[in-house]
Amino acid sequence: MKKSDIRIGVTYVNRGAGNTQRKVIDKGFHVSPDLWLGEGDRPDEEGVYYEQVGWFHEYPGTGENRYGKVYLSAFARWAGREVKNQ
């Protein structure tokens, strides 16, 4: 997907089989991933804060929701399509 297609409040599924769903909670320059594994300085790019829902909603045996932060470009590469009729 294009970065411009990613919107707050919308749930997306991954490319391919589309088993993993992530709902965008927030996005913007104020959202910064906790971990940066790239070389050099962090990108000057918007981040996405998401909740993983649907398939693999909980870590096995914990009952905890899965929240995460990634850069917008990474989320756009991951996202295959919007989930309709939420």
N, C-alpha and C positions, 0 to 999 in steps of 0.2 A: 504494500500500500504506500501511498505518498504520505509524507509527514503531515501535510495539510488535511488529510482525511481523518486523522486521529482526533476525537472529540471527547471532552469530559462527559461522564455519565453513560457512555456507550460501552457495551461488552463486545469483545472481539475474540475470534478463535484463531489458532495458529494455522499456518500454511500446511498443506499435506492433509493428513487425516482429520485435522480440526478437532481434536479431543480436548485440548486445553483451552479454557476460557479465562480471559482477564478483563475486568471492568476498570475503566479509567476513572480514578477518584479525583485526580488533580494533575495539572501539567503546567509547565512554565519554567522560567529561568530560576525561580526560587526553589524548584525541586531538583535536588542534586543526588545522584546515586551515592550510597554510602561507600562503595568500593570502586576504585578505578584501577584496572589491570593493564591499561594501555601504556604505551611508551610516551614519555614527555608529559607536558601539562595536560590537565583535563580539557576536554573540548568546551568551547564557549557555545553551548547548545542547551535548548530546553530539555527538561527531564519529565518523565511520566511516573506518577505514583499510582499503582494499580492494586486491586484485590483479585487474587486468583479464585475463580468460582467454578461451579459445575464439576466436571470430571477432575479428580484429584483436588477436591475442595479442602480437604484436611490432611495434615501430616498424619500418617498412620499412627493411631493410638493416642494422639494428643488433643484432638478436638479444636486445634488452633486454625484460624483462617490464615491464609498466606498472603502477605502484603509484600510489595517490592517496589524498587525504584530503578529505572533504567533510562538511558538517554533516548530522546524521541526517535532518532534515526534507528536505533536498535529495536525499539518497539514496532516501528513501521515495517522493518524487515521481517519481524516475527509474525505480524498480523496478516492473516489471510483474507478475512472478511468480517463484517459485522454480524452479530447474532441478532436475528429478527424475532419479534414477538416475545420479548423478555417478560 
